[in-house]
């Protein structure tokens, strides 16, 4: 399943909505995705949510859509 992760680049600064970024990552569940992201980067995760087929199709229309892959 593909998940959308909303995050702040610097985990040591307060979250500012205008600085929120997104990445898309494949995982088994939210816990799995949180572990992958936190293991490979030092970001402040705001929210993680699964994308159903319709939402994924919509997100893929954006030029910013890129599936992030981490080597295990």
PDB file of N, H, CA, C and O in Angstrom:
ATOM      1  N   UNK A   1       0.845  -1.168   0.000  1.00  0.00           N
ATOM      2  CA  UNK A   1       0.000   0.000   0.000  1.00  0.00           C
ATOM      3  C   UNK A   1       0.891   1.231   0.000  1.00  0.00           C
ATOM      4  O   UNK A   1       1.968   1.228   0.595  1.00  0.00           O
ATOM      5  N   UNK A   2       0.437   2.282  -0.669  1.00  0.00           N
ATOM      6  H   UNK A   2      -0.438   2.285  -1.152  1.00  0.00           H
ATOM      7  CA  UNK A   2       1.164   3.545  -0.714  1.00  0.00           C
ATOM      8  C   UNK A   2       0.603   4.471   0.366  1.00  0.00           C
ATOM      9  O   UNK A   2      -0.610   4.587   0.538  1.00  0.00           O
ATOM     10  N   UNK A   3       1.512   5.127   1.087  1.00  0.00           N
ATOM     11  H   UNK A   3       2.498   5.033   0.947  1.00  0.00           H
ATOM     12  CA  UNK A   3       1.141   6.063   2.140  1.00  0.00           C
ATOM     13  C   UNK A   3       1.687   7.439   1.817  1.00  0.00           C
ATOM     14  O   UNK A   3       2.735   7.566   1.185  1.00  0.00           O
ATOM     15  N   UNK A   4       0.978   8.466   2.248  1.00  0.00           N
ATOM     16  H   UNK A   4       0.126   8.363   2.761  1.00  0.00           H
ATOM     17  CA  UNK A   4       1.443   9.841   2.136  1.00  0.00           C
ATOM     18  C   UNK A   4       1.891  10.270   3.524  1.00  0.00           C
ATOM     19  O   UNK A   4       1.147  10.142   4.497  1.00  0.00           O
ATOM     20  N   UNK A   5       3.115  10.782   3.604  1.00  0.00           N
ATOM     21  H   UNK A   5       3.719  10.886   2.814  1.00  0.00           H
ATOM     22  CA  UNK A   5       3.687  11.216   4.875  1.00  0.00           C
ATOM     23  C   UNK A   5       3.856  12.729   4.818  1.00  0.00           C
ATOM     24  O   UNK A   5       4.548  13.247   3.942  1.00  0.00           O
ATOM     25  N   UNK A   6       3.236  13.424   5.734  1.00  0.00           N
ATOM     26  H   UNK A   6       2.673  13.003   6.446  1.00  0.00           H
ATOM     27  CA  UNK A   6       3.415  14.864   5.863  1.00  0.00           C
ATOM     28  C   UNK A   6       4.451  15.089   6.948  1.00  0.00           C
ATOM     29  O   UNK A   6       4.362  14.507   8.029  1.00  0.00           O
ATOM     30  N   UNK A   7       5.445  15.943   6.659  1.00  0.00           N
ATOM     31  H   UNK A   7       5.517  16.416   5.781  1.00  0.00           H
ATOM     32  CA  UNK A   7       6.535  16.107   7.608  1.00  0.00           C
ATOM     33  C   UNK A   7       7.145  17.500   7.530  1.00  0.00           C
ATOM     34  O   UNK A   7       6.926  18.247   6.576  1.00  0.00           O
ATOM     35  N   UNK A   8       7.915  17.824   8.561  1.00  0.00           N
ATOM     36  H   UNK A   8       8.093  17.217   9.335  1.00  0.00           H
ATOM     37  CA  UNK A   8       8.719  19.030   8.611  1.00  0.00           C
ATOM     38  C   UNK A   8      10.178  18.595   8.453  1.00  0.00           C
ATOM     39  O   UNK A   8      10.591  17.581   9.015  1.00  0.00           O
ATOM     40  N   UNK A   9      10.938  19.350   7.703  1.00  0.00           N
ATOM     41  H   UNK A   9      10.602  20.174   7.246  1.00  0.00           H
ATOM     42  CA  UNK A   9      12.325  18.994   7.404  1.00  0.00           C
ATOM     43  C   UNK A   9      13.196  18.915   8.656  1.00  0.00           C
ATOM     44  O   UNK A   9      14.058  18.040   8.745  1.00  0.00           O
ATOM     45  N   UNK A  10      12.994  19.799   9.612  1.00  0.00           N
ATOM     46  H   UNK A  10      12.295  20.510   9.540  1.00  0.00           H
ATOM     47  CA  UNK A  10      13.839  19.833  10.809  1.00  0.00           C
ATOM     48  C   UNK A  10      13.017  19.448  12.035  1.00  0.00           C
ATOM     49  O   UNK A  10      12.083  20.157  12.411  1.00  0.00           O
ATOM     50  N   UNK A  11      13.364  18.336  12.650  1.00  0.00           N
ATOM     51  H   UNK A  11      14.123  17.761  12.345  1.00  0.00           H
ATOM     52  CA  UNK A  11      12.615  17.837  13.806  1.00  0.00           C
ATOM     53  C   UNK A  11      12.843  18.673  15.058  1.00  0.00           C
ATOM     54  O   UNK A  11      12.097  18.540  16.029  1.00  0.00           O
ATOM     55  N   UNK A  12      13.854  19.526  15.054  1.00  0.00           N
ATOM     56  H   UNK A  12      14.460  19.634  14.265  1.00  0.00           H
ATOM     57  CA  UNK A  12      14.179  20.322  16.240  1.00  0.00           C
ATOM     58  C   UNK A  12      13.518  21.690  16.252  1.00  0.00           C
ATOM     59  O   UNK A  12      13.691  22.447  17.207  1.00  0.00           O
ATOM     60  N   UNK A  13      12.774  22.018  15.225  1.00  0.00           N
ATOM     61  H   UNK A  13      12.633  21.404  14.449  1.00  0.00           H
ATOM     62  CA  UNK A  13      12.078  23.302  15.155  1.00  0.00           C
ATOM     63  C   UNK A  13      10.583  23.072  15.245  1.00  0.00           C
ATOM     64  O   UNK A  13      10.095  21.998  14.891  1.00  0.00           O
ATOM     65  N   UNK A  14       9.849  24.074  15.715  1.00  0.00           N
ATOM     66  H   UNK A  14      10.245  24.946  16.002  1.00  0.00           H
ATOM     67  CA  UNK A  14       8.389  23.913  15.779  1.00  0.00           C
ATOM     68  C   UNK A  14       7.791  23.773  14.380  1.00  0.00           C
ATOM     69  O   UNK A  14       8.300  24.341  13.414  1.00  0.00           O
ATOM     70  N   UNK A  15       6.721  23.020  14.290  1.00  0.00           N
ATOM     71  H   UNK A  15       6.307  22.559  15.075  1.00  0.00           H
ATOM     72  CA  UNK A  15       6.056  22.802  13.005  1.00  0.00           C
ATOM     73  C   UNK A  15       5.356  24.076  12.542  1.00  0.00           C
ATOM     74  O   UNK A  15       4.647  24.728  13.307  1.00  0.00           O
ATOM     75  N   UNK A  16       5.569  24.412  11.279  1.00  0.00           N
ATOM     76  H   UNK A  16       6.145  23.882  10.657  1.00  0.00           H
ATOM     77  CA  UNK A  16       4.912  25.553  10.645  1.00  0.00           C
ATOM     78  C   UNK A  16       4.222  25.017   9.403  1.00  0.00           C
ATOM     79  O   UNK A  16       4.859  24.423   8.533  1.00  0.00           O
ATOM     80  N   UNK A  17       2.921  25.227   9.326  1.00  0.00           N
ATOM     81  H   UNK A  17       2.403  25.709  10.033  1.00  0.00           H
ATOM     82  CA  UNK A  17       2.127  24.641   8.248  1.00  0.00           C
ATOM     83  C   UNK A  17       2.686  24.937   6.865  1.00  0.00           C
ATOM     84  O   UNK A  17       2.672  24.066   5.996  1.00  0.00           O
ATOM     85  N   UNK A  18       3.171  26.135   6.649  1.00  0.00           N
ATOM     86  H   UNK A  18       3.183  26.843   7.355  1.00  0.00           H
ATOM     87  CA  UNK A  18       3.693  26.510   5.339  1.00  0.00           C
ATOM     88  C   UNK A  18       4.958  25.734   4.962  1.00  0.00           C
ATOM     89  O   UNK A  18       5.319  25.674   3.787  1.00  0.00           O
ATOM     90  N   UNK A  19       5.626  25.146   5.942  1.00  0.00           N
ATOM     91  H   UNK A  19       5.333  25.195   6.896  1.00  0.00           H
ATOM     92  CA  UNK A  19       6.848  24.383   5.685  1.00  0.00           C
ATOM     93  C   UNK A  19       6.601  22.886   5.577  1.00  0.00           C
ATOM     94  O   UNK A  19       7.543  22.110   5.419  1.00  0.00           O
ATOM     95  N   UNK A  20       5.349  22.480   5.659  1.00  0.00           N
ATOM     96  H   UNK A  20       4.583  23.110   5.787  1.00  0.00           H
ATOM     97  CA  UNK A  20       5.022  21.066   5.579  1.00  0.00           C
ATOM     98  C   UNK A  20       5.326  20.529   4.186  1.00  0.00           C
ATOM     99  O   UNK A  20       4.962  21.129   3.175  1.00  0.00           O
ATOM    100  N   UNK A  21       6.001  19.388   4.161  1.00  0.00           N
ATOM    101  H   UNK A  21       6.297  18.901   4.982  1.00  0.00           H
ATOM    102  CA  UNK A  21       6.329  18.723   2.908  1.00  0.00           C
ATOM    103  C   UNK A  21       5.695  17.343   2.907  1.00  0.00           C
ATOM    104  O   UNK A  21       5.249  16.854   3.945  1.00  0.00           O
ATOM    105  N   UNK A  22       5.659  16.725   1.746  1.00  0.00           N
ATOM    106  H   UNK A  22       6.021  17.123   0.903  1.00  0.00           H
ATOM    107  CA  UNK A  22       5.044  15.406   1.636  1.00  0.00           C
ATOM    108  C   UNK A  22       5.981  14.456   0.912  1.00  0.00           C
ATOM    109  O   UNK A  22       6.737  14.849   0.024  1.00  0.00           O
ATOM    110  N   UNK A  23       5.911  13.205   1.314  1.00  0.00           N
ATOM    111  H   UNK A  23       5.296  12.885   2.035  1.00  0.00           H
ATOM    112  CA  UNK A  23       6.570  12.148   0.561  1.00  0.00           C
ATOM    113  C   UNK A  23       5.622  10.970   0.490  1.00  0.00           C
ATOM    114  O   UNK A  23       4.710  10.829   1.305  1.00  0.00           O
ATOM    115  N   UNK A  24       5.853  10.141  -0.487  1.00  0.00           N
ATOM    116  H   UNK A  24       6.594  10.256  -1.149  1.00  0.00           H
ATOM    117  CA  UNK A  24       5.004   8.977  -0.726  1.00  0.00           C
ATOM    118  C   UNK A  24       5.887   7.751  -0.599  1.00  0.00           C
ATOM    119  O   UNK A  24       6.971   7.691  -1.178  1.00  0.00           O
ATOM    120  N   UNK A  25       5.418   6.777   0.159  1.00  0.00           N
ATOM    121  H   UNK A  25       4.536   6.826   0.629  1.00  0.00           H
ATOM    122  CA  UNK A  25       6.228   5.613   0.437  1.00  0.00           C
ATOM    123  C   UNK A  25       5.350   4.372   0.520  1.00  0.00           C
ATOM    124  O   UNK A  25       4.206   4.434   0.969  1.00  0.00           O
ATOM    125  N   UNK A  26       5.895   3.264   0.089  1.00  0.00           N
ATOM    126  H   UNK A  26       6.825   3.214  -0.275  1.00  0.00           H
ATOM    127  CA  UNK A  26       5.154   2.003   0.150  1.00  0.00           C
ATOM    128  C   UNK A  26       5.480   1.309   1.464  1.00  0.00           C
ATOM    129  O   UNK A  26       6.628   1.295   1.908  1.00  0.00           O
ATOM    130  N   UNK A  27       4.456   0.735   2.076  1.00  0.00           N
ATOM    131  H   UNK A  27       3.524   0.746   1.716  1.00  0.00           H
ATOM    132  CA  UNK A  27       4.649   0.014   3.327  1.00  0.00           C
ATOM    133  C   UNK A  27       3.476  -0.889   3.622  1.00  0.00           C
ATOM    134  O   UNK A  27       2.442  -0.829   2.956  1.00  0.00           O
ATOM    135  N   UNK A  28       3.649  -1.730   4.632  1.00  0.00           N
ATOM    136  H   UNK A  28       4.488  -1.779   5.173  1.00  0.00           H
ATOM    137  CA  UNK A  28       2.590  -2.661   5.026  1.00  0.00           C
ATOM    138  C   UNK A  28       1.515  -1.987   5.866  1.00  0.00           C
ATOM    139  O   UNK A  28       0.332  -2.308   5.754  1.00  0.00           O
ATOM    140  N   UNK A  29       1.945  -1.034   6.721  1.00  0.00           N
ATOM    141  H   UNK A  29       2.906  -0.773   6.812  1.00  0.00           H
ATOM    142  CA  UNK A  29       1.014  -0.325   7.598  1.00  0.00           C
ATOM    143  C   UNK A  29       1.682   0.967   8.073  1.00  0.00           C
ATOM    144  O   UNK A  29       2.836   1.237   7.742  1.00  0.00           O
ATOM    145  N   UNK A  30       0.952   1.750   8.842  1.00  0.00           N
ATOM    146  H   UNK A  30       0.014   1.531   9.111  1.00  0.00           H
ATOM    147  CA  UNK A  30       1.470   3.044   9.298  1.00  0.00           C
ATOM    148  C   UNK A  30       2.714   2.864  10.160  1.00  0.00           C
ATOM    149  O   UNK A  30       3.665   3.636  10.038  1.00  0.00           O
ATOM    150  N   UNK A  31       2.720   1.864  11.021  1.00  0.00           N
ATOM    151  H   UNK A  31       1.947   1.237  11.119  1.00  0.00           H
ATOM    152  CA  UNK A  31       3.878   1.615  11.886  1.00  0.00           C
ATOM    153  C   UNK A  31       5.128   1.311  11.049  1.00  0.00           C
ATOM    154  O   UNK A  31       6.216   1.801  11.351  1.00  0.00           O
ATOM    155  N   UNK A  32       4.965   0.512  10.012  1.00  0.00           N
ATOM    156  H   UNK A  32       4.081   0.115   9.767  1.00  0.00           H
ATOM    157  CA  UNK A  32       6.066   0.165   9.124  1.00  0.00           C
ATOM    158  C   UNK A  32       6.615   1.413   8.427  1.00  0.00           C
ATOM    159  O   UNK A  32       7.830   1.592   8.335  1.00  0.00           O
ATOM    160  N   UNK A  33       5.722   2.268   7.940  1.00  0.00           N
ATOM    161  H   UNK A  33       4.735   2.122   8.015  1.00  0.00           H
ATOM    162  CA  UNK A  33       6.125   3.496   7.249  1.00  0.00           C
ATOM    163  C   UNK A  33       6.840   4.438   8.216  1.00  0.00           C
ATOM    164  O   UNK A  33       7.876   5.004   7.869  1.00  0.00           O
ATOM    165  N   UNK A  34       6.304   4.612   9.417  1.00  0.00           N
ATOM    166  H   UNK A  34       5.462   4.153   9.698  1.00  0.00           H
ATOM    167  CA  UNK A  34       6.935   5.485  10.416  1.00  0.00           C
ATOM    168  C   UNK A  34       8.360   5.000  10.722  1.00  0.00           C
ATOM    169  O   UNK A  34       9.281   5.808  10.841  1.00  0.00           O
ATOM    170  N   UNK A  35       8.532   3.698  10.845  1.00  0.00           N
ATOM    171  H   UNK A  35       7.784   3.042  10.748  1.00  0.00           H
ATOM    172  CA  UNK A  35       9.850   3.136  11.136  1.00  0.00           C
ATOM    173  C   UNK A  35      10.822   3.401   9.990  1.00  0.00           C
ATOM    174  O   UNK A  35      11.968   3.787  10.223  1.00  0.00           O
ATOM    175  N   UNK A  36      10.366   3.193   8.746  1.00  0.00           N
ATOM    176  H   UNK A  36       9.435   2.879   8.556  1.00  0.00           H
ATOM    177  CA  UNK A  36      11.226   3.438   7.581  1.00  0.00           C
ATOM    178  C   UNK A  36      11.673   4.887   7.521  1.00  0.00           C
ATOM    179  O   UNK A  36      12.856   5.166   7.326  1.00  0.00           O
ATOM    180  N   UNK A  37      10.735   5.810   7.687  1.00  0.00           N
ATOM    181  H   UNK A  37       9.774   5.583   7.845  1.00  0.00           H
ATOM    182  CA  UNK A  37      11.056   7.236   7.563  1.00  0.00           C
ATOM    183  C   UNK A  37      11.969   7.671   8.702  1.00  0.00           C
ATOM    184  O   UNK A  37      12.975   8.338   8.465  1.00  0.00           O
ATOM    185  N   UNK A  38      11.636   7.305   9.924  1.00  0.00           N
ATOM    186  H   UNK A  38      10.819   6.763  10.117  1.00  0.00           H
ATOM    187  CA  UNK A  38      12.438   7.761  11.062  1.00  0.00           C
ATOM    188  C   UNK A  38      13.817   7.123  11.105  1.00  0.00           C
ATOM    189  O   UNK A  38      14.747   7.711  11.657  1.00  0.00           O
ATOM    190  N   UNK A  39      13.970   5.937  10.537  1.00  0.00           N
ATOM    191  H   UNK A  39      13.214   5.459  10.089  1.00  0.00           H
ATOM    192  CA  UNK A  39      15.271   5.277  10.494  1.00  0.00           C
ATOM    193  C   UNK A  39      16.211   5.953   9.504  1.00  0.00           C
ATOM    194  O   UNK A  39      17.418   6.017   9.738  1.00  0.00           O
ATOM    195  N   UNK A  40      15.666   6.456   8.404  1.00  0.00           N
ATOM    196  H   UNK A  40      14.685   6.404   8.215  1.00  0.00           H
ATOM    197  CA  UNK A  40      16.495   6.990   7.322  1.00  0.00           C
ATOM    198  C   UNK A  40      16.577   8.512   7.274  1.00  0.00           C
ATOM    199  O   UNK A  40      17.302   9.057   6.440  1.00  0.00           O
ATOM    200  N   UNK A  41      15.864   9.201   8.133  1.00  0.00           N
ATOM    201  H   UNK A  41      15.276   8.759   8.810  1.00  0.00           H
ATOM    202  CA  UNK A  41      15.929  10.665   8.104  1.00  0.00           C
ATOM    203  C   UNK A  41      15.533  11.235   9.461  1.00  0.00           C
ATOM    204  O   UNK A  41      14.852  10.586  10.254  1.00  0.00           O
ATOM    205  N   UNK A  42      15.976  12.459   9.704  1.00  0.00           N
ATOM    206  H   UNK A  42      16.530  12.986   9.060  1.00  0.00           H
ATOM    207  CA  UNK A  42      15.666  13.138  10.957  1.00  0.00           C
ATOM    208  C   UNK A  42      14.635  14.236  10.674  1.00  0.00           C
ATOM    209  O   UNK A  42      14.968  15.419  10.621  1.00  0.00           O
ATOM    210  N   UNK A  43      13.387  13.822  10.495  1.00  0.00           N
ATOM    211  H   UNK A  43      13.116  12.860  10.538  1.00  0.00           H
ATOM    212  CA  UNK A  43      12.318  14.759  10.197  1.00  0.00           C
ATOM    213  C   UNK A  43      11.237  14.644  11.266  1.00  0.00           C
ATOM    214  O   UNK A  43      11.170  13.651  11.990  1.00  0.00           O
ATOM    215  N   UNK A  44      10.410  15.649  11.356  1.00  0.00           N
ATOM    216  H   UNK A  44      10.465  16.456  10.768  1.00  0.00           H
ATOM    217  CA  UNK A  44       9.268  15.638  12.260  1.00  0.00           C
ATOM    218  C   UNK A  44       8.052  15.169  11.468  1.00  0.00           C
ATOM    219  O   UNK A  44       7.532  15.904  10.629  1.00  0.00           O
ATOM    220  N   UNK A  45       7.606  13.961  11.731  1.00  0.00           N
ATOM    221  H   UNK A  45       8.029  13.364  12.413  1.00  0.00           H
ATOM    222  CA  UNK A  45       6.452  13.412  11.024  1.00  0.00           C
ATOM    223  C   UNK A  45       5.191  14.001  11.625  1.00  0.00           C
ATOM    224  O   UNK A  45       4.952  13.878  12.827  1.00  0.00           O
ATOM    225  N   UNK A  46       4.390  14.636  10.796  1.00  0.00           N
ATOM    226  H   UNK A  46       4.584  14.736   9.821  1.00  0.00           H
ATOM    227  CA  UNK A  46       3.138  15.229  11.244  1.00  0.00           C
ATOM    228  C   UNK A  46       1.976  14.249  11.122  1.00  0.00           C
ATOM    229  O   UNK A  46       1.156  14.125  12.031  1.00  0.00           O
ATOM    230  N   UNK A  47       1.918  13.551   9.980  1.00  0.00           N
ATOM    231  H   UNK A  47       2.584  13.652   9.242  1.00  0.00           H
ATOM    232  CA  UNK A  47       0.783  12.670   9.729  1.00  0.00           C
ATOM    233  C   UNK A  47       1.165  11.644   8.669  1.00  0.00           C
ATOM    234  O   UNK A  47       1.955  11.920   7.766  1.00  0.00           O
ATOM    235  N   UNK A  48       0.592  10.470   8.801  1.00  0.00           N
ATOM    236  H   UNK A  48      -0.049  10.246   9.535  1.00  0.00           H
ATOM    237  CA  UNK A  48       0.773   9.416   7.810  1.00  0.00           C
ATOM    238  C   UNK A  48      -0.605   8.859   7.511  1.00  0.00           C
ATOM    239  O   UNK A  48      -1.343   8.493   8.426  1.00  0.00           O
ATOM    240  N   UNK A  49      -0.958   8.794   6.230  1.00  0.00           N
ATOM    241  H   UNK A  49      -0.359   9.092   5.487  1.00  0.00           H
ATOM    242  CA  UNK A  49      -2.245   8.194   5.914  1.00  0.00           C
ATOM    243  C   UNK A  49      -2.177   7.398   4.623  1.00  0.00           C
ATOM    244  O   UNK A  49      -1.466   7.763   3.686  1.00  0.00           O
ATOM    245  N   UNK A  50      -2.932   6.298   4.591  1.00  0.00           N
ATOM    246  H   UNK A  50      -3.509   6.002   5.352  1.00  0.00           H
ATOM    247  CA  UNK A  50      -2.929   5.445   3.398  1.00  0.00           C
ATOM    248  C   UNK A  50      -3.697   6.111   2.259  1.00  0.00           C
ATOM    249  O   UNK A  50      -4.652   6.854   2.486  1.00  0.00           O
ATOM    250  N   UNK A  51      -3.266   5.832   1.038  1.00  0.00           N
ATOM    251  H   UNK A  51      -2.491   5.228   0.853  1.00  0.00           H
ATOM    252  CA  UNK A  51      -3.951   6.376  -0.138  1.00  0.00           C
ATOM    253  C   UNK A  51      -4.760   5.265  -0.799  1.00  0.00           C
ATOM    254  O   UNK A  51      -4.212   4.239  -1.201  1.00  0.00           O
ATOM    255  N   UNK A  52      -6.058   5.479  -0.904  1.00  0.00           N
ATOM    256  H   UNK A  52      -6.504   6.312  -0.577  1.00  0.00           H
ATOM    257  CA  UNK A  52      -6.871   4.522  -1.657  1.00  0.00           C
ATOM    258  C   UNK A  52      -6.621   4.756  -3.147  1.00  0.00           C
ATOM    259  O   UNK A  52      -5.908   5.688  -3.518  1.00  0.00           O
ATOM    260  N   UNK A  53      -7.193   3.930  -3.982  1.00  0.00           N
ATOM    261  H   UNK A  53      -7.772   3.172  -3.681  1.00  0.00           H
ATOM    262  CA  UNK A  53      -6.912   3.994  -5.418  1.00  0.00           C
ATOM    263  C   UNK A  53      -7.236   5.355  -6.030  1.00  0.00           C
ATOM    264  O   UNK A  53      -6.462   5.875  -6.833  1.00  0.00           O
ATOM    265  N   UNK A  54      -8.368   5.927  -5.656  1.00  0.00           N
ATOM    266  H   UNK A  54      -8.997   5.504  -5.003  1.00  0.00           H
ATOM    267  CA  UNK A  54      -8.774   7.216  -6.221  1.00  0.00           C
ATOM    268  C   UNK A  54      -7.836   8.331  -5.773  1.00  0.00           C
ATOM    269  O   UNK A  54      -7.445   9.174  -6.581  1.00  0.00           O
ATOM    270  N   UNK A  55      -7.477   8.342  -4.506  1.00  0.00           N
ATOM    271  H   UNK A  55      -7.794   7.658  -3.850  1.00  0.00           H
ATOM    272  CA  UNK A  55      -6.588   9.379  -3.989  1.00  0.00           C
ATOM    273  C   UNK A  55      -5.187   9.229  -4.597  1.00  0.00           C
ATOM    274  O   UNK A  55      -4.543  10.225  -4.924  1.00  0.00           O
ATOM    275  N   UNK A  56      -4.722   8.000  -4.745  1.00  0.00           N
ATOM    276  H   UNK A  56      -5.245   7.190  -4.479  1.00  0.00           H
ATOM    277  CA  UNK A  56      -3.418   7.759  -5.356  1.00  0.00           C
ATOM    278  C   UNK A  56      -3.405   8.234  -6.810  1.00  0.00           C
ATOM    279  O   UNK A  56      -2.430   8.844  -7.250  1.00  0.00           O
ATOM    280  N   UNK A  57      -4.466   7.963  -7.551  1.00  0.00           N
ATOM    281  H   UNK A  57      -5.257   7.467  -7.193  1.00  0.00           H
ATOM    282  CA  UNK A  57      -4.561   8.424  -8.941  1.00  0.00           C
ATOM    283  C   UNK A  57      -4.505   9.951  -9.002  1.00  0.00           C
ATOM    284  O   UNK A  57      -3.869  10.514  -9.892  1.00  0.00           O
ATOM    285  N   UNK A  58      -5.166  10.616  -8.062  1.00  0.00           N
ATOM    286  H   UNK A  58      -5.683  10.158  -7.338  1.00  0.00           H
ATOM    287  CA  UNK A  58      -5.144  12.074  -8.006  1.00  0.00           C
ATOM    288  C   UNK A  58      -3.732  12.587  -7.697  1.00  0.00           C
ATOM    289  O   UNK A  58      -3.250  13.513  -8.349  1.00  0.00           O
ATOM    290  N   UNK A  59      -3.081  11.991  -6.712  1.00  0.00           N
ATOM    291  H   UNK A  59      -3.472  11.239  -6.182  1.00  0.00           H
ATOM    292  CA  UNK A  59      -1.732  12.417  -6.322  1.00  0.00           C
ATOM    293  C   UNK A  59      -0.740  12.210  -7.470  1.00  0.00           C
ATOM    294  O   UNK A  59       0.169  13.020  -7.647  1.00  0.00           O
ATOM    295  N   UNK A  60      -0.900  11.146  -8.243  1.00  0.00           N
ATOM    296  H   UNK A  60      -1.638  10.488  -8.099  1.00  0.00           H
ATOM    297  CA  UNK A  60       0.006  10.863  -9.357  1.00  0.00           C
ATOM    298  C   UNK A  60      -0.072  11.914 -10.458  1.00  0.00           C
ATOM    299  O   UNK A  60       0.849  12.020 -11.267  1.00  0.00           O
ATOM    300  N   UNK A  61      -1.140  12.684 -10.505  1.00  0.00           N
ATOM    301  H   UNK A  61      -1.888  12.598  -9.847  1.00  0.00           H
ATOM    302  CA  UNK A  61      -1.281  13.747 -11.504  1.00  0.00           C
ATOM    303  C   UNK A  61      -0.350  14.921 -11.212  1.00  0.00           C
ATOM    304  O   UNK A  61      -0.053  15.714 -12.105  1.00  0.00           O
ATOM    305  N   UNK A  62       0.106  15.035  -9.978  1.00  0.00           N
ATOM    306  H   UNK A  62      -0.136  14.391  -9.252  1.00  0.00           H
ATOM    307  CA  UNK A  62       0.984  16.127  -9.582  1.00  0.00           C
ATOM    308  C   UNK A  62       2.405  15.876 -10.062  1.00  0.00           C
ATOM    309  O   UNK A  62       2.883  14.742 -10.041  1.00  0.00           O
ATOM    310  N   UNK A  63       3.071  16.926 -10.489  1.00  0.00           N
ATOM    311  H   UNK A  63       2.682  17.847 -10.507  1.00  0.00           H
ATOM    312  CA  UNK A  63       4.473  16.806 -10.889  1.00  0.00           C
ATOM    313  C   UNK A  63       5.359  16.486  -9.691  1.00  0.00           C
ATOM    314  O   UNK A  63       6.456  15.953  -9.857  1.00  0.00           O
ATOM    315  N   UNK A  64       4.897  16.802  -8.500  1.00  0.00           N
ATOM    316  H   UNK A  64       4.006  17.235  -8.365  1.00  0.00           H
ATOM    317  CA  UNK A  64       5.678  16.569  -7.283  1.00  0.00           C
ATOM    318  C   UNK A  64       5.618  15.123  -6.815  1.00  0.00           C
ATOM    319  O   UNK A  64       6.360  14.741  -5.911  1.00  0.00           O
ATOM    320  N   UNK A  65       4.750  14.312  -7.411  1.00  0.00           N
ATOM    321  H   UNK A  65       4.146  14.623  -8.145  1.00  0.00           H
ATOM    322  CA  UNK A  65       4.610  12.925  -6.963  1.00  0.00           C
ATOM    323  C   UNK A  65       5.855  12.130  -7.337  1.00  0.00           C
ATOM    324  O   UNK A  65       6.249  12.057  -8.501  1.00  0.00           O
ATOM    325  N   UNK A  66       6.460  11.537  -6.311  1.00  0.00           N
ATOM    326  H   UNK A  66       6.140  11.596  -5.366  1.00  0.00           H
ATOM    327  CA  UNK A  66       7.599  10.655  -6.516  1.00  0.00           C
ATOM    328  C   UNK A  66       7.607   9.666  -5.366  1.00  0.00           C
ATOM    329  O   UNK A  66       7.592  10.060  -4.200  1.00  0.00           O
ATOM    330  N   UNK A  67       7.630   8.396  -5.688  1.00  0.00           N
ATOM    331  H   UNK A  67       7.642   8.075  -6.635  1.00  0.00           H
ATOM    332  CA  UNK A  67       7.631   7.359  -4.671  1.00  0.00           C
ATOM    333  C   UNK A  67       9.026   7.272  -4.066  1.00  0.00           C
ATOM    334  O   UNK A  67      10.005   7.050  -4.778  1.00  0.00           O
ATOM    335  N   UNK A  68       9.114   7.446  -2.755  1.00  0.00           N
ATOM    336  H   UNK A  68       8.318   7.626  -2.176  1.00  0.00           H
ATOM    337  CA  UNK A  68      10.384   7.381  -2.040  1.00  0.00           C
ATOM    338  C   UNK A  68      10.679   5.943  -1.680  1.00  0.00           C
ATOM    339  O   UNK A  68       9.816   5.229  -1.169  1.00  0.00           O
ATOM    340  N   UNK A  69      11.897   5.523  -1.947  1.00  0.00           N
ATOM    341  H   UNK A  69      12.598   6.103  -2.362  1.00  0.00           H
ATOM    342  CA  UNK A  69      12.294   4.159  -1.613  1.00  0.00           C
ATOM    343  C   UNK A  69      13.536   4.212  -0.745  1.00  0.00           C
ATOM    344  O   UNK A  69      14.502   4.906  -1.061  1.00  0.00           O
ATOM    345  N   UNK A  70      13.500   3.475   0.346  1.00  0.00           N
ATOM    346  H   UNK A  70      12.715   2.911   0.602  1.00  0.00           H
ATOM    347  CA  UNK A  70      14.647   3.368   1.244  1.00  0.00           C
ATOM    348  C   UNK A  70      15.211   1.972   1.141  1.00  0.00           C
ATOM    349  O   UNK A  70      14.461   0.997   1.116  1.00  0.00           O
ATOM    350  N   UNK A  71      16.526   1.866   1.081  1.00  0.00           N
ATOM    351  H   UNK A  71      17.136   2.659   1.101  1.00  0.00           H
ATOM    352  CA  UNK A  71      17.174   0.563   1.094  1.00  0.00           C
ATOM    353  C   UNK A  71      17.152   0.045   2.521  1.00  0.00           C
ATOM    354  O   UNK A  71      17.532   0.754   3.453  1.00  0.00           O
ATOM    355  N   UNK A  72      16.716  -1.167   2.686  1.00  0.00           N
ATOM    356  H   UNK A  72      16.408  -1.743   1.929  1.00  0.00           H
ATOM    357  CA  UNK A  72      16.652  -1.752   4.040  1.00  0.00           C
ATOM    358  C   UNK A  72      17.978  -2.276   4.489  1.00  0.00           C
ATOM    359  O   UNK A  72      18.093  -2.796   5.599  1.00  0.00           O
TER     360      UNK A  72
END
